[in-house]
Amino acid sequence: MSSPSAGKRRMDNDVIKLIESKHEVTILGGLNEFHVKFFGPNGTPYEGGIWKVRVYLPDNYPFKSPSIGFVNKIYHPNIDESSGTVCLDVINQAWTALYDLSNIFETFLPQLLTYPNPVDPLNRDAAALYLHEPEEYKKRVSDYVQRFATEEALRLAAQKDKNDSSDSESSMSYFSEDETGDMEL
């Protein structure tokens, strides 16, 4: 069994490898929590789309799979529209320490977007549309790409997040603590 420091070293190496690749990585709370800019695969209805994918690496990574999810909306049978959770067997059940973060962004996610699995959906509406009305499915995906997966959409979402956090900070400034620690106006 490997030591905790060996696992930490592997985590650090995998994140650095991802940063040095063609992927744009934004570190959030340390090397175990970050966002990766992910581009829709060519030749698919997702082509031209840009998604921010959140990644959380558990302490026992790479022996336990990372937790990943799409931050901005995507229309796909195997991705929950509201939470961004991904249903992908190779990440959720079949993960092995032989895989690394590059596998996720260069192979697993592109394959998922290229070949959805409507038999095991997280988004039943998308799965039904994919199976029964494929042209309508492609139109819906394209609509989502235009509305939620452009540089402009990402910029607006980031600005909204920034405004929301500053609004909550400024609302706190209306309060002060009295000597007992109770909040008062």
Accessible surface in RSA format (square Angstrom, percent):
REM  Atomic radii and reference values for relative SASA: ProtOr
REM  Chains: A
REM  Algorithm: Lee & Richards
REM  Probe-radius: 1.40
REM  Slices: 20
REM RES _ NUM      All-atoms   Total-Side   Main-Chain    Non-polar    All polar
REM                ABS   REL    ABS   REL    ABS   REL    ABS   REL    ABS   REL
RES MET A   1   243.92 126.3 151.83 100.5  92.09 219.3 131.83 112.1 112.09 148.5
RES SER A   2    53.69  45.4  28.08  37.5  25.60  59.0  33.46  71.3  20.22  28.3
RES SER A   3    55.35  46.8  44.00  58.7  11.35  26.1  42.23  89.9  13.12  18.4
RES PRO A   4   124.99  91.1 107.29  97.8  17.69  64.3 119.44  98.6   5.54  34.5
RES SER A   5    68.42  57.8  58.96  78.7   9.45  21.8  46.76  99.6  21.65  30.3
RES ALA A   6    29.12  26.8  23.56  36.4   5.56  12.7  24.20  34.1   4.92  13.0
RES GLY A   7     9.70  12.0   0.00   N/A   9.70  12.0   9.61  26.4   0.09   0.2
RES LYS A   8   105.74  51.6 102.17  62.7   3.57   8.5  83.13  74.8  22.61  24.1
RES ARG A   9   141.78  59.5 139.17  70.9   2.61   6.2  59.36  81.1  82.42  50.0
RES ARG A  10    64.48  27.1  61.61  31.4   2.87   6.8  35.81  48.9  28.66  17.4
RES MET A  11     9.46   4.9   9.46   6.3   0.00   0.0   7.04   6.0   2.41   3.2
RES ASP A  12    35.19  24.6  35.19  35.0   0.00   0.0   9.04  21.3  26.15  26.1
RES ASN A  13    86.21  59.5  81.11  78.4   5.10  12.3  21.01  50.6  65.21  63.0
RES ASP A  14     9.66   6.8   8.38   8.3   1.28   3.0   0.42   1.0   9.24   9.2
RES VAL A  15     0.00   0.0   0.00   0.0   0.00   0.0   0.00   0.0   0.00   0.0
RES ILE A  16    79.03  45.0  78.98  58.8   0.05   0.1  79.03  56.9   0.00   0.0
RES LYS A  17   105.03  51.2 100.07  61.4   4.96  11.8  69.95  63.0  35.08  37.4
RES LEU A  18     0.00   0.0   0.00   0.0   0.00   0.0   0.00   0.0   0.00   0.0
RES ILE A  19    75.05  42.7  62.12  46.3  12.93  31.2  62.27  44.8  12.78  34.7
RES GLU A  20   138.45  79.5 101.66  76.9  36.79  87.6  44.27  85.6  94.18  76.9
RES SER A  21    39.53  33.4  13.94  18.6  25.59  59.0  27.69  59.0  11.84  16.6
RES LYS A  22   170.76  83.3 131.08  80.4  39.68  94.5  91.06  82.0  79.70  84.9
RES HIS A  23    16.01   8.8   9.52   6.6   6.49  16.6   7.28   7.5   8.73  10.2
RES GLU A  24    96.16  55.2  87.43  66.1   8.73  20.8  40.23  77.8  55.93  45.7
RES VAL A  25    27.32  18.0   0.10   0.1  27.22  65.6   0.10   0.1  27.22  73.8
RES THR A  26    72.30  51.4  68.74  69.7   3.56   8.5  49.30  66.2  23.01  34.8
RES ILE A  27    69.78  39.7  46.84  34.9  22.94  55.3  46.84  33.7  22.94  62.3
RES LEU A  28    87.03  48.5  50.53  36.1  36.51  91.8  53.27  37.4  33.76  90.8
RES GLY A  29    56.91  70.2   0.00   N/A  56.91  70.2  29.27  80.3  27.64  61.9
RES GLY A  30    34.44  42.5   0.00   N/A  34.44  42.5  30.07  82.5   4.38   9.8
RES LEU A  31    54.39  30.3  47.39  33.9   6.99  17.6  47.39  33.3   6.99  18.8
RES ASN A  32    39.72  27.4  38.67  37.4   1.05   2.5   7.63  18.4  32.09  31.0
RES GLU A  33    72.50  41.6  72.50  54.8   0.00   0.0   6.60  12.8  65.90  53.8
RES PHE A  34     0.00   0.0   0.00   0.0   0.00   0.0   0.00   0.0   0.00   0.0
RES HIS A  35    33.82  18.5  33.33  23.2   0.50   1.3  22.13  22.8  11.69  13.6
RES VAL A  36     0.00   0.0   0.00   0.0   0.00   0.0   0.00   0.0   0.00   0.0
RES LYS A  37    37.37  18.2  34.44  21.1   2.92   7.0  17.19  15.5  20.17  21.5
RES PHE A  38     4.87   2.4   4.40   2.7   0.47   1.2   4.87   3.0   0.00   0.0
RES PHE A  39   108.48  54.3  98.47  61.0  10.01  26.0  98.47  59.7  10.01  28.6
RES GLY A  40     7.37   9.1   0.00   N/A   7.37   9.1   0.00   0.0   7.37  16.5
RES PRO A  41    21.22  15.5  11.14  10.2  10.08  36.6  21.22  17.5   0.00   0.0
RES ASN A  42   127.51  87.9 104.87 101.3  22.63  54.5  27.67  66.6  99.84  96.5
RES GLY A  43    75.86  93.6   0.00   N/A  75.86  93.6  41.08 112.7  34.78  77.9
RES THR A  44    16.83  12.0   4.81   4.9  12.02  28.6   9.59  12.9   7.24  10.9
RES PRO A  45    39.85  29.0  23.72  21.6  16.13  58.6  34.64  28.6   5.21  32.4
RES TYR A  46     1.33   0.6   1.33   0.8   0.00   0.0   1.33   1.0   0.00   0.0
RES GLU A  47    89.86  51.6  74.23  56.2  15.63  37.2  20.84  40.3  69.02  56.4
RES GLY A  48    58.88  72.6   0.00   N/A  58.88  72.6  40.07 110.0  18.80  42.1
RES GLY A  49     0.18   0.2   0.00   N/A   0.18   0.2   0.00   0.0   0.18   0.4
RES ILE A  50    16.70   9.5  16.70  12.4   0.00   0.0  16.70  12.0   0.00   0.0
RES TRP A  51     1.04   0.4   1.04   0.5   0.00   0.0   1.04   0.6   0.00   0.0
RES LYS A  52    50.15  24.5  50.10  30.7   0.05   0.1  24.47  22.0  25.68  27.3
RES VAL A  53     0.00   0.0   0.00   0.0   0.00   0.0   0.00   0.0   0.00   0.0
RES ARG A  54    91.35  38.4  91.35  46.6   0.00   0.0  41.47  56.7  49.88  30.2
RES VAL A  55     1.55   1.0   0.00   0.0   1.55   3.7   0.57   0.5   0.99   2.7
RES TYR A  56    96.82  45.2  96.61  55.0   0.22   0.6  67.05  50.4  29.77  36.7
RES LEU A  57     0.11   0.1   0.00   0.0   0.11   0.3   0.00   0.0   0.11   0.3
RES PRO A  58    16.90  12.3  16.28  14.8   0.62   2.3  16.90  14.0   0.00   0.0
RES ASP A  59   132.26  92.6 108.20 107.7  24.06  56.9  38.52  90.7  93.74  93.5
RES ASN A  60    81.37  56.1  73.42  70.9   7.95  19.1  37.01  89.1  44.36  42.9
RES TYR A  61     0.75   0.4   0.00   0.0   0.75   2.0   0.00   0.0   0.75   0.9
RES PRO A  62     3.73   2.7   3.73   3.4   0.00   0.0   3.73   3.1   0.00   0.0
RES PHE A  63   129.07  64.6  99.16  61.4  29.91  77.8 101.08  61.3  27.99  80.1
RES LYS A  64   110.73  54.0 106.82  65.5   3.92   9.3  67.49  60.7  43.25  46.1
RES SER A  65    21.84  18.5  15.78  21.1   6.06  14.0   1.23   2.6  20.60  28.9
RES PRO A  66     3.37   2.5   0.00   0.0   3.37  12.3   0.02   0.0   3.35  20.8
RES SER A  67    68.44  57.8  59.81  79.8   8.63  19.9  31.61  67.3  36.83  51.6
RES ILE A  68    15.71   8.9   2.31   1.7  13.40  32.3   3.16   2.3  12.54  34.0
RES GLY A  69     0.00   0.0   0.00   N/A   0.00   0.0   0.00   0.0   0.00   0.0
RES PHE A  70     3.55   1.8   0.26   0.2   3.29   8.6   0.26   0.2   3.29   9.4
RES VAL A  71    67.79  44.6  39.96  36.2  27.82  67.0  42.10  36.6  25.69  69.7
RES ASN A  72    17.73  12.2  10.32  10.0   7.41  17.9  16.67  40.1   1.07   1.0
RES LYS A  73    88.72  43.3  84.33  51.7   4.39  10.5  42.51  38.3  46.21  49.2
RES ILE A  74     2.26   1.3   1.72   1.3   0.54   1.3   1.94   1.4   0.32   0.9
RES TYR A  75     4.86   2.3   4.41   2.5   0.45   1.2   3.82   2.9   1.05   1.3
RES HIS A  76     0.00   0.0   0.00   0.0   0.00   0.0   0.00   0.0   0.00   0.0
RES PRO A  77     0.00   0.0   0.00   0.0   0.00   0.0   0.00   0.0   0.00   0.0
RES ASN A  78     1.98   1.4   1.98   1.9   0.00   0.0   0.18   0.4   1.80   1.7
RES ILE A  79     0.00   0.0   0.00   0.0   0.00   0.0   0.00   0.0   0.00   0.0
RES ASP A  80    38.52  27.0  38.09  37.9   0.43   1.0   5.77  13.6  32.75  32.7
RES GLU A  81    52.02  29.9  44.67  33.8   7.35  17.5  17.58  34.0  34.43  28.1
RES SER A  82   107.03  90.4  70.41  94.0  36.62  84.4  51.43 109.5  55.59  77.9
RES SER A  83    52.97  44.8  37.93  50.6  15.04  34.6  44.65  95.1   8.33  11.7
RES GLY A  84     4.64   5.7   0.00   N/A   4.64   5.7   3.90  10.7   0.74   1.7
RES THR A  85    61.74  43.9  61.23  62.1   0.51   1.2  44.90  60.3  16.84  25.5
RES VAL A  86     7.26   4.8   1.42   1.3   5.84  14.1   1.42   1.2   5.84  15.8
RES CYS A  87    30.15  22.8  24.20  27.0   5.95  14.0   2.21   5.6  27.94  30.1
RES LEU A  88    27.33  15.2  25.76  18.4   1.57   3.9  27.27  19.2   0.06   0.2
RES ASP A  89    88.14  61.7  81.02  80.6   7.12  16.8  37.01  87.1  51.12  51.0
RES VAL A  90    28.15  18.5  26.15  23.7   2.00   4.8  26.55  23.1   1.60   4.3
RES ILE A  91     4.21   2.4   4.21   3.1   0.00   0.0   4.21   3.0   0.00   0.0
RES ASN A  92    73.90  51.0  43.84  42.4  30.06  72.4  14.22  34.2  59.68  57.7
RES GLN A  93   138.56  77.5 103.66  75.8  34.91  83.1  55.91 119.0  82.65  62.7
RES ALA A  94    51.53  47.4  33.18  51.2  18.35  41.7  43.23  60.9   8.30  22.0
RES TRP A  95    30.68  12.3   7.71   3.7  22.97  53.9   7.71   4.1  22.97  37.3
RES THR A  96    50.67  36.0  45.16  45.8   5.51  13.1  33.21  44.6  17.45  26.4
RES ALA A  97    26.91  24.7  20.65  31.9   6.26  14.2  20.78  29.3   6.12  16.2
RES LEU A  98   159.79  89.0 131.47  94.1  28.32  71.2 134.77  94.7  25.02  67.3
RES TYR A  99    58.24  27.2  58.24  33.1   0.00   0.0  26.39  19.8  31.85  39.3
RES ASP A 100    18.92  13.3  18.92  18.8   0.00   0.0   3.70   8.7  15.23  15.2
RES LEU A 101     0.25   0.1   0.15   0.1   0.10   0.2   0.15   0.1   0.10   0.3
RES SER A 102    10.88   9.2   9.89  13.2   0.99   2.3   8.69  18.5   2.19   3.1
RES ASN A 103    47.67  32.9  46.34  44.8   1.33   3.2   1.25   3.0  46.43  44.9
RES ILE A 104     0.00   0.0   0.00   0.0   0.00   0.0   0.00   0.0   0.00   0.0
RES PHE A 105     3.97   2.0   0.00   0.0   3.97  10.3   0.00   0.0   3.97  11.4
RES GLU A 106    82.75  47.5  57.29  43.3  25.46  60.6  19.53  37.8  63.22  51.6
RES THR A 107    50.69  36.1  47.72  48.4   2.98   7.1  30.11  40.4  20.59  31.1
RES PHE A 108    20.37  10.2  18.26  11.3   2.12   5.5  19.84  12.0   0.53   1.5
RES LEU A 109     0.00   0.0   0.00   0.0   0.00   0.0   0.00   0.0   0.00   0.0
RES PRO A 110    29.36  21.4  29.12  26.5   0.25   0.9  29.36  24.2   0.00   0.0
RES GLN A 111    99.33  55.5  97.06  70.9   2.26   5.4  27.00  57.5  72.32  54.9
RES LEU A 112     9.54   5.3   5.97   4.3   3.57   9.0   9.16   6.4   0.38   1.0
RES LEU A 113     2.29   1.3   0.00   0.0   2.29   5.8   0.00   0.0   2.29   6.2
RES THR A 114    51.30  36.5  34.11  34.6  17.19  41.0  27.39  36.8  23.91  36.1
RES TYR A 115   159.44  74.4 146.86  83.6  12.58  32.7 105.60  79.4  53.84  66.4
RES PRO A 116    15.36  11.2   4.01   3.7  11.35  41.3   4.01   3.3  11.35  70.5
RES ASN A 117    69.55  48.0  66.95  64.7   2.60   6.3  23.68  57.0  45.87  44.3
RES PRO A 118    19.66  14.3  13.69  12.5   5.97  21.7  13.69  11.3   5.97  37.1
RES VAL A 119   132.30  87.1 105.70  95.7  26.60  64.1 111.70  97.1  20.60  55.9
RES ASP A 120    78.82  55.2  76.90  76.5   1.92   4.5  17.72  41.7  61.10  60.9
RES PRO A 121    27.27  19.9  13.56  12.4  13.71  49.9  13.58  11.2  13.70  85.1
RES LEU A 122    71.48  39.8  49.90  35.7  21.58  54.2  52.16  36.6  19.32  52.0
RES ASN A 123    14.76  10.2   9.33   9.0   5.44  13.1   7.76  18.7   7.00   6.8
RES ARG A 124   178.39  74.9 170.45  86.9   7.94  18.9  65.70  89.8 112.69  68.3
RES ASP A 125   109.14  76.4 102.30 101.8   6.83  16.2  22.56  53.1  86.58  86.3
RES ALA A 126     0.00   0.0   0.00   0.0   0.00   0.0   0.00   0.0   0.00   0.0
RES ALA A 127     4.86   4.5   4.86   7.5   0.00   0.0   4.86   6.8   0.00   0.0
RES ALA A 128    48.69  44.8  44.66  68.9   4.03   9.2  47.80  67.3   0.90   2.4
RES LEU A 129    24.70  13.8  22.85  16.4   1.85   4.6  24.13  16.9   0.58   1.5
RES TYR A 130    70.40  32.9  64.85  36.9   5.55  14.4  33.88  25.5  36.52  45.0
RES LEU A 131    99.20  55.2  72.20  51.6  27.00  67.9  74.16  52.1  25.04  67.4
RES HIS A 132   139.08  76.0 111.39  77.4  27.69  70.8  74.81  77.1  64.27  74.8
RES GLU A 133    95.21  54.7  89.59  67.8   5.62  13.4  29.92  57.9  65.29  53.3
RES PRO A 134    68.53  49.9  68.45  62.4   0.08   0.3  68.45  56.5   0.08   0.5
RES GLU A 135   110.81  63.6 109.85  83.1   0.96   2.3  59.44 115.0  51.38  41.9
RES GLU A 136    66.63  38.3  63.82  48.3   2.80   6.7  16.96  32.8  49.67  40.6
RES TYR A 137     5.94   2.8   5.94   3.4   0.00   0.0   5.94   4.5   0.00   0.0
RES LYS A 138    94.75  46.2  94.46  58.0   0.29   0.7  52.04  46.8  42.72  45.5
RES LYS A 139   135.54  66.1 127.76  78.4   7.78  18.5  79.49  71.6  56.05  59.7
RES ARG A 140    85.84  36.0  82.74  42.2   3.11   7.4  14.77  20.2  71.08  43.1
RES VAL A 141     0.56   0.4   0.56   0.5   0.00   0.0   0.56   0.5   0.00   0.0
RES SER A 142    51.14  43.2  49.60  66.2   1.54   3.5  30.15  64.2  20.99  29.4
RES ASP A 143    59.22  41.5  52.22  52.0   7.00  16.6  23.68  55.7  35.54  35.4
RES TYR A 144    24.09  11.2  23.85  13.6   0.24   0.6   4.65   3.5  19.44  24.0
RES VAL A 145     5.93   3.9   5.92   5.4   0.00   0.0   5.93   5.2   0.00   0.0
RES GLN A 146   127.09  71.1 111.17  81.2  15.92  37.9  42.01  89.4  85.08  64.5
RES ARG A 147   136.51  57.3 113.35  57.8  23.16  55.1  44.64  61.0  91.87  55.7
RES PHE A 148    48.50  24.3  45.57  28.2   2.93   7.6  47.53  28.8   0.97   2.8
RES ALA A 149     0.09   0.1   0.09   0.1   0.00   0.0   0.09   0.1   0.00   0.0
RES THR A 150    36.32  25.8  35.14  35.6   1.18   2.8  32.28  43.4   4.04   6.1
RES GLU A 151    93.00  53.4  87.66  66.3   5.34  12.7  54.73 105.9  38.26  31.2
RES GLU A 152    88.66  50.9  84.83  64.2   3.83   9.1  51.14  98.9  37.53  30.6
RES ALA A 153    17.38  16.0   7.96  12.3   9.42  21.4  12.90  18.2   4.48  11.9
RES LEU A 154    17.04   9.5  15.11  10.8   1.93   4.9  15.58  10.9   1.46   3.9
RES ARG A 155   134.03  56.3 126.63  64.6   7.40  17.6  75.00 102.5  59.03  35.8
RES LEU A 156    96.23  53.6  91.70  65.6   4.52  11.4  91.98  64.6   4.25  11.4
RES ALA A 157    45.28  41.6  38.77  59.8   6.52  14.8  44.45  62.6   0.83   2.2
RES ALA A 158    47.84  44.0  40.79  62.9   7.05  16.0  43.51  61.3   4.33  11.5
RES GLN A 159    81.57  45.6  78.87  57.6   2.70   6.4  28.69  61.1  52.88  40.1
RES LYS A 160   126.87  61.9 123.04  75.5   3.82   9.1  95.26  85.7  31.60  33.7
RES ASP A 161    86.78  60.8  80.70  80.3   6.08  14.4  28.88  68.0  57.91  57.7
RES LYS A 162   140.01  68.3 133.40  81.8   6.62  15.8  85.10  76.6  54.91  58.5
RES ASN A 163    68.40  47.2  68.32  66.0   0.08   0.2  15.79  38.0  52.62  50.9
RES ASP A 164    67.07  47.0  59.91  59.6   7.16  16.9  27.54  64.8  39.53  39.4
RES SER A 165    56.29  47.6  50.85  67.9   5.44  12.5  40.55  86.4  15.74  22.1
RES SER A 166    53.32  45.1  50.27  67.1   3.05   7.0  37.91  80.7  15.41  21.6
RES ASP A 167    88.15  61.7  84.44  84.0   3.71   8.8  26.31  61.9  61.84  61.7
RES SER A 168    63.94  54.0  58.01  77.4   5.93  13.7  48.27 102.8  15.67  22.0
RES GLU A 169   120.96  69.4 110.29  83.4  10.67  25.4  45.88  88.7  75.09  61.3
RES SER A 170    56.98  48.2  51.27  68.4   5.71  13.2  42.00  89.4  14.98  21.0
RES SER A 171    51.46  43.5  50.64  67.6   0.82   1.9  37.96  80.8  13.50  18.9
RES MET A 172   113.84  59.0 108.73  72.0   5.12  12.2  80.50  68.4  33.34  44.2
RES SER A 173    87.82  74.2  51.94  69.3  35.87  82.6  49.28 104.9  38.54  54.0
RES TYR A 174   160.78  75.1 142.60  81.1  18.18  47.3 101.71  76.4  59.07  72.8
RES PHE A 175    88.84  44.4  73.48  45.5  15.36  40.0  74.38  45.1  14.46  41.4
RES SER A 176    62.75  53.0  55.33  73.8   7.42  17.1  47.31 100.7  15.44  21.6
RES GLU A 177   120.99  69.5  92.16  69.7  28.83  68.6  23.68  45.8  97.31  79.4
RES ASP A 178    50.77  35.6  37.96  37.8  12.81  30.3  22.54  53.1  28.22  28.1
RES GLU A 179   186.61 107.1 145.72 110.2  40.89  97.4  67.79 131.1 118.82  97.0
RES THR A 180   109.06  77.6  72.49  73.5  36.58  87.2  81.39 109.3  27.67  41.8
RES GLY A 181    40.73  50.2   0.00   N/A  40.73  50.2  21.07  57.8  19.67  44.0
RES ASP A 182    88.42  61.9  84.54  84.1   3.87   9.2  22.10  52.0  66.32  66.1
RES MET A 183    99.23  51.4  70.78  46.8  28.45  67.7  64.71  55.0  34.52  45.7
RES GLU A 184    83.02  47.7  75.95  57.5   7.07  16.8  28.22  54.6  54.80  44.7
RES LEU A 185   172.08  95.8 118.64  84.9  53.44 134.3 136.53  95.9  35.55  95.7
END  Absolute sums over single chains surface
CHAIN  1 A    10926.1       9043.5       1882.6       6020.5       4905.6
END  Absolute sums over all chains
TOTAL         10926.1       9043.5       1882.6       6020.5       4905.6
